Amino acid sequence: MLLVIPDVLDPQALSEARERLGRADWRDGRETAGYAAAGRKTNEQLRADDAVAAALGQRILDALSRDARFVSFVLPQKILSPMFNRYRGGGEYGFHIDNAIRVDPLTGQRIRADVSTTVFLNGPDEYEGGELLIEGTYGAEALKLPAGHAVAYPGSSLHRVAPVTRGERLASFFWTQSMVGDDAQRALLYELDTAIQALARRPENADEVVRLTGVYHNLVRRWAQT
């Protein structure tokens, strides 16, 4: 299960991000790839301690922390510092599964990568290719979202970035350790929470909403690890 989150960054924030990324110090992205994935990865990244990455990453995290959909879907416990990548000139990242445990290069904290998040920083008309393909139960889903939109999906998913054959693709990405580590349990909680919110819009459902809210929180108590 994946979640598309529109308008994480507004046009002004995107413009500022693009301007700063245009002057940033990009490095070979293979420096942060695991041994199995390094041969499949041809892109550029910012160093984790880059001042541009730190400032823009915090802006993204601040925006998502205020987004009820992201919080409900991910149930975040720990979040790795956001990173930034750039694909151009045929750059791609072949099918791979993200490492289960990541170490935050800024804090040294170990994080279990339960949920992956990608924030698209430029529009789909600015480059050809570059789709994020995520394998799911019913095959691969190809995503090429508008600038400022994000997608969150299980870190256990097989996924790839298709070759960028024209222009350049800019994005931020990071991983979250959820309070509920099991993908299926987390998906059930999100579906239940979404249904409760829909029922709560009608006053006549008040009693049912109270009971279902209790079911939701009792399931969280059963499954969450804090």
C-alpha positions in Angstrom: 0.0 0.0 0.0 1.2 3.5 -0.8 0.0 7.0 -0.1 0.4 10.0 -2.4 0.5 13.3 -0.5 -0.1 16.4 -2.6 1.4 19.8 -2.0 3.9 19.0 0.7 5.8 22.1 -0.5 4.1 25.2 -1.9 5.4 26.9 -5.1 7.4 29.5 -3.2 9.2 26.8 -1.1 9.8 24.8 -4.3 11.3 27.8 -6.1 13.7 28.5 -3.2 14.6 24.8 -3.0 15.3 24.6 -6.8 17.5 27.7 -6.6 19.6 26.4 -3.7 19.9 22.9 -5.3 21.1 24.4 -8.5 24.2 25.8 -6.6 24.7 22.7 -4.4 27.7 20.4 -4.3 26.5 17.2 -5.9 28.4 13.9 -5.3 28.3 10.4 -6.8 25.3 8.7 -5.4 27.0 5.3 -5.3 28.7 6.5 -2.1 25.6 5.8 -0.1 24.5 2.6 -1.9 24.8 -0.9 -0.3 27.1 -3.4 -1.9 24.3 -5.1 -3.8 22.8 -1.9 -5.1 25.9 0.1 -6.0 26.2 -1.4 -9.5 22.6 -0.5 -10.3 22.8 3.2 -9.2 23.9 6.1 -11.4 22.8 9.4 -9.9 24.1 12.3 -7.8 23.4 13.1 -4.2 24.1 15.8 -1.7 26.2 14.9 1.3 24.1 14.4 4.5 26.0 17.2 6.2 25.5 19.7 3.4 23.9 22.9 4.7 21.4 23.0 1.8 20.3 19.4 2.5 19.9 20.1 6.2 17.8 23.3 5.7 15.6 21.9 2.9 15.2 18.5 4.7 14.0 20.2 7.9 11.4 22.2 5.9 10.1 19.0 4.4 9.9 17.3 7.8 8.1 20.3 9.3 5.5 20.2 6.5 4.9 16.4 6.8 4.6 16.6 10.6 1.6 18.8 10.1 0.0 16.5 7.5 -2.6 14.2 9.2 -2.5 11.8 6.3 1.2 11.2 6.5 1.1 10.8 10.3 -1.8 8.3 10.1 -0.2 6.3 7.3 3.3 6.2 8.7 2.8 6.4 12.5 6.3 7.8 12.8 8.6 7.0 15.7 12.0 8.0 14.2 12.8 9.7 10.9 16.1 9.6 9.1 17.5 13.0 8.0 16.2 13.7 4.4 18.6 13.2 1.6 18.5 14.7 -2.0 19.3 13.2 -5.3 19.5 14.2 -9.0 19.1 12.0 -12.1 20.2 13.2 -15.6 22.0 12.0 -18.7 20.5 8.5 -18.5 20.9 8.2 -14.7 18.8 5.5 -13.1 18.5 3.2 -10.1 17.7 -0.4 -10.9 15.3 -2.6 -9.0 16.4 -2.9 -5.3 15.0 -3.2 -1.8 16.2 -0.6 0.7 18.5 -1.7 3.6 16.4 -2.7 6.6 18.6 -0.7 9.0 19.9 2.8 8.2 22.3 4.9 10.3 21.6 8.6 10.4 24.9 10.2 9.3 24.1 13.3 11.3 23.1 11.7 14.6 24.5 8.2 14.4 21.1 6.9 15.4 20.0 3.5 14.0 16.6 3.5 12.3 14.6 0.6 11.0 13.5 1.6 7.5 9.8 0.7 7.7 8.5 3.4 5.3 10.2 5.1 2.4 9.2 8.5 1.3 10.1 10.4 -1.9 9.3 14.1 -2.4 9.3 15.2 -6.1 11.0 18.6 -6.4 10.4 19.4 -10.1 7.6 18.8 -12.5 7.1 15.7 -14.7 7.3 17.9 -17.9 10.8 18.9 -17.0 12.3 15.5 -17.7 11.7 12.3 -19.7 11.8 9.0 -17.9 12.5 9.0 -14.2 9.4 7.2 -13.1 9.5 5.7 -9.6 8.3 2.1 -10.1 7.1 0.3 -7.0 6.3 -3.4 -7.1 3.0 -4.3 -5.3 0.6 -7.1 -5.0 -0.8 -6.4 -8.5 2.4 -5.5 -10.3 4.5 -2.4 -10.6 3.0 1.1 -10.2 4.7 3.9 -12.0 4.8 7.3 -10.3 5.9 10.6 -11.8 4.3 13.2 -9.5 3.9 17.0 -9.7 6.5 19.1 -8.0 5.9 19.3 -4.3 4.0 16.0 -4.1 5.3 13.1 -2.1 4.7 9.3 -2.0 5.2 7.1 1.1 5.4 3.3 0.6 6.7 0.2 2.5 10.5 0.1 2.8 10.2 -3.6 2.0 9.0 -2.9 -1.5 11.0 -3.8 -4.6 11.4 -0.5 -6.5 13.5 1.4 -9.1 13.9 4.8 -10.8 13.7 4.5 -14.6 16.5 6.2 -16.7 16.2 9.9 -17.1 16.8 10.5 -20.8 16.1 14.3 -21.0 16.4 17.1 -18.4 16.9 16.3 -14.8 14.9 14.8 -12.0 15.2 16.3 -8.5 13.9 14.7 -5.4 14.2 14.3 -1.6 14.0 10.9 0.0 14.1 9.5 3.5 13.1 6.6 5.7 10.9 6.4 8.8 10.8 3.8 11.6 7.1 3.4 12.4 5.6 2.6 15.8 4.0 -0.3 14.0 6.6 -2.2 12.1 4.3 -4.6 10.3 3.2 -3.3 6.8 -0.1 -5.1 6.9 -1.0 -4.0 10.4 -0.1 -0.4 9.6 -2.2 -0.5 6.4 -5.2 -1.8 8.4 -4.8 1.0 11.0 -4.7 3.6 8.2 -7.8 2.2 6.5 -9.7 2.2 9.9 -8.6 5.7 10.8 -9.7 7.0 7.3 -13.1 5.4 7.7 -13.5 6.8 11.2 -12.7 10.3 9.9 -15.3 9.9 7.2 -18.0 8.8 9.6 -17.1 11.6 12.0 -18.3 14.2 9.4 -22.0 13.2 10.2 -23.2 14.0 13.7 -25.6 11.0 13.7 -22.6 8.7 13.7 -21.2 10.0 17.0 -21.8 6.8 19.0 -20.3 4.6 16.3 -17.3 6.9 15.9 -16.6 6.7 19.7 -16.7 2.9 19.6 -14.6 2.6 16.5 -12.1 5.1 17.8 -11.7 2.8 20.8 -11.1 -0.2 18.6 -8.4 1.8 16.7 -6.5 2.8 19.8 -6.7 -0.6 21.3 -5.2 -2.0 18.1 -2.4 0.6 18.3 -1.8 -0.4 21.9 -1.5 -4.1 20.8 0.8 -3.5 17.9 2.8 -0.4 18.6 6.4 -0.5 19.9 7.6 2.7 21.5 
